[in-house]
Amino acid sequence: MPTPLKKLRLEGFNNLTKSLSFNIYDVSYAGSEEQRNAYIQYIDEAYNAERLTAILSDVAEIIGANILNIAHQDYDPQGASVTMLIAEEPVAAGQISNATSPGPLPEAVVAHLDKSHITVHTYPESHPETGISTFRADIDVSTCGQISPLRALNYLIHALESDVVIMDYRVRGFTRDVGGRKHFIDHNINSIQNYLSTDTKNRFQMVDVNVYQENLFHTKMVVKHFKLDDYLFCIKADDLSERECKRIQKLVQRELAEIFYGRNLSRNIESLAF
């Protein structure tokens, strides 16, 4: 962990905005229509409004925010929405309320902090020809004041099934100290990797693209070790022929590589370092 800067004596509120945005991808192979339907059903049950509410509640606790209000809604045939109002200060007894109401989008979670917000949107999909099925979660945690979204980084990676993770962290605006001097960042950072746990670093291969003068940090991660059974849904590698295993492995590895690199790949997948 980086050495924190000496605390600044500020004039009023800390107006820096710290925003963490990332996409988390889970990849599976579901060969038949029955398996693909089962995969979508599994995702819908595993990441319904109740589960997403619990994840966001944990995030709020980890970063030091307090929940004021929760509204949630599940959808038929699939999807969920959750909205939370959160404050940085402690919540007085009797202030917390619960309500049921539609959120902004199916399969979405939105949490509002005092001058800040948390959002989670989920995107399950399956391709009928290739059998490749993916689950994507887009997460944004934006805070003002002393609380930092980086505190929730490792928890969110572990809370969702993560094969590829693409993260952006940016500090925007400025705050003033008591002498009137502007401060455009209030903590040491040269990479998002500074805030990743050892087990996360050991599990993923990582690449950074950082723009230090803009306080903008970008990290991409993909799992280092490939085991076919980890990506098969409703089937096992032992039930498949060697030829079929190789075919599916190539499909899944190509999917992981194209998500990681952000483009369609034409070269041999076997040359990629997964």
N, C-alpha and C positions, 0 to 999 in steps of 0.2 A: 504493500500500500504506500502511496506517496506521502511525504511529510506535509501536513496541512500548513497553510499560511497562518501567520499570526493574525488573530482576530482583529478586524478593523473597527474603529469607532465610527459608526455611520451617523449621518444626519437623516433621521427618520427611518423609513422602511427600506429594506434591501430590495431594489427594483430590478435586479438581474433575473432574467428568465432562463431557466435551465431545462432544455427539452431533450428527451431521449425517445427516439423512434426506432422501432425495429420490426422486421418481418420474420416470423418463425414458420418453418416449413416441416411437415411430416410427410414422408413419401411411403407408399405401400403398393403392392401388386395384388390386384383382385381380378382374376382371369375371367370368371363367368359373370353373367348379369346378376345372378343370385348373390355372389360374393361382393359385387360392387354395391348392390343395394344394402347388404349387411354392413359394409364399410361406412356408408353414409349414415345409416341408422346408429352405428356405434359412435361416430363423431358427434352426432346430434345429441346422444344421451350423455356422452362423456364431457361435452362442453355446452351444456344447457345453461339456462339463466341462473339456476341455483349454484352450479359449479363455478361459473364465471364471476358471480357475485362474491363467492368465497375467495376466489383468487384476488379480485380487486380489493376486498376487505383486508387481506393479508398484505397487499402492496401498500395500502394506506397506513397500516400499522408499522410496516418496515421503514417507510420514509418519514414517519413521525406526523402524519396527518390524522384528522379525526372525522369520522363519518357523521353527517348531519341527517341525511335522508337517503332512503333506498327505494327505487321503483323498478319493478322487473316484469317481464312478459315473455312467455314462451309462445311459439307460433305453430300452427298446424298447416302443412305436414312436418315442417322442420324450421329451426331457427329460434333465436332468443334475443331479447334486448334487456339491458339493465342500465339504470341511471342512478348515480350516487352524487350527493352533495357533500363535500368534505371541507373542513376548515383546518387551518394550521394550529389554532388555539384549542385548548381543552373544551370539551362539550359539556354544558351544564345538564344536570339531571332533568329528564323529561323532555329534552329537545329532540331526541331521536324519534323519527317516525317512519312508518313503512306504508307503501301504497303500491297498487298494481296499475300500470299504465304502459302503453306502447312506447318503446324507445325509438331512436332515430332510424334504425334499420333492422331488418331481421338478422339474427345471428350477430348482434352487436352489443358492446358494453360501453357506456360512457360514464365517467366519473368526473364531477366538477369539484375542484379544490377552491379554497378562498383565493381568488386571482390565479388559479391554476386548474389543470384538468388531467384526467386519465381516460383513455379510450381503448377499447379492444373490439376489433371486428374479425369475424371468422369466415373463411371461404373454403368449404369442402367441395371437391369436384372429382369426377372420375371419367376416364376416356374409354368408350366402348370397344375401340379397335385394339389399342395397346394394352389395356388392362391396368395402366398406371393410374393410381388414385392419390390425390394430394390434399392435405389440409393446411391452410395458411391462416395464421393469426397476425393481424397488423395491430401493433401496440404503440401507443403514444403516452408518455408521462411527461407533463410539463409543469414545472413548479416555480414559484417565486418565493423569496425570503430565504430562510436558513435551510429548509428541507431540500434534499437532493434526490432526483430520480435514480441516480447511479446506485443507491443503496438497494434497490429492488432488482438489479440486473441479474444476478445469479439465481435468485428465486424464480423469476419469470422463465428463464431458460430451462430450469429443472421442472417447473410446474406444468409445462406443456411438452409434448413429445417433439423433440427438436433434432432434425437432421441437418438443416441449413438455417443459419441465423444471419441476418443482414441488419446492422445497427448504425444509426446516426445519432451523434450527440452534439448539441450546439448550445453555447451560452450567448444570449442576445441582450442588447440594451446595456445600461450601465447604472451604477449606484454611486453616490457621493459620500465621502468621509466628512468628518466635522470641519475639516479645513477647506472643503469645497472641491477637492481633487476627485476626478472621475475614476472609477475602477470598473474595467470591462470584464473581469473575471475575479473570483474570490477564492479559488482553490487551484492547486497544482494538478496538471494533467498533460500528458503528451500522447496518450492513447487510451481508448476504451479498455484495452487489455489490462491497464493498471488496476482496474476494478473487478477483474474476473478472478474467480477462485482457482486454486491449483487443479482441482479435479476437472473443472471446465476447460482449462488450458490443455490438460492432458488428453481430453476427449476430442478436441476439435483442431483442425488445421485452420490457420488464420492469416488474413491479409489486411493491411491497413492502407487507407488513403486519407491523409490528414491535411487540413489547411490551417496551420497554426495561427497565422495572422488574422484569421476570421473566427478563431475559437470554434472550428468545425472539425469533428472527428468521425471517421467512417471505418467500421470494421466488418469484414465478412468472415463467416465461419462455416465449415463443413466437417462432418464427422470423419475422423481419421481412418477408422477400422471398419471394414465392410464384412458383414455376415448375412448371407442371403435370408436365413430364417427370420431375421429382424424386420424384413420388408415384405414377407409373405402374409397375406390375410386369409385365414380359414384353411390354409394348407401348410405343409411342411416340405422342406427340400428333399427329405427321404422318400416322399411319395411321388417325386418327379424323376424323370430320366435325366441323365447327365447332360444330354443335349438341351433339354428344356431348361434346366438350371442355368446353363451358360447363356441361353437366350434371354431369360428373365433378368439375370444379373446384368447383362449388357444394357437392357432397357432401363433398369433402375439406376445404374451408375450414370447413364447418359442424362437421365432426369435430374439427378443430384448435381451433375457438372453444369448443365445448362442453367439451372436456377442459381448456382453459385457464381458463374461467370456472367449471367444476365444476357445470354445470347444463345442462338441455335448453333450447335457444333457440327462440323462436317468431318473432322478428323476422327481417327480410330479412338474409341473410348478407352481402349486398353492402355493408351499412352498417357492417360491422366493419372495423376498421383493420388489415388484414393485407396 
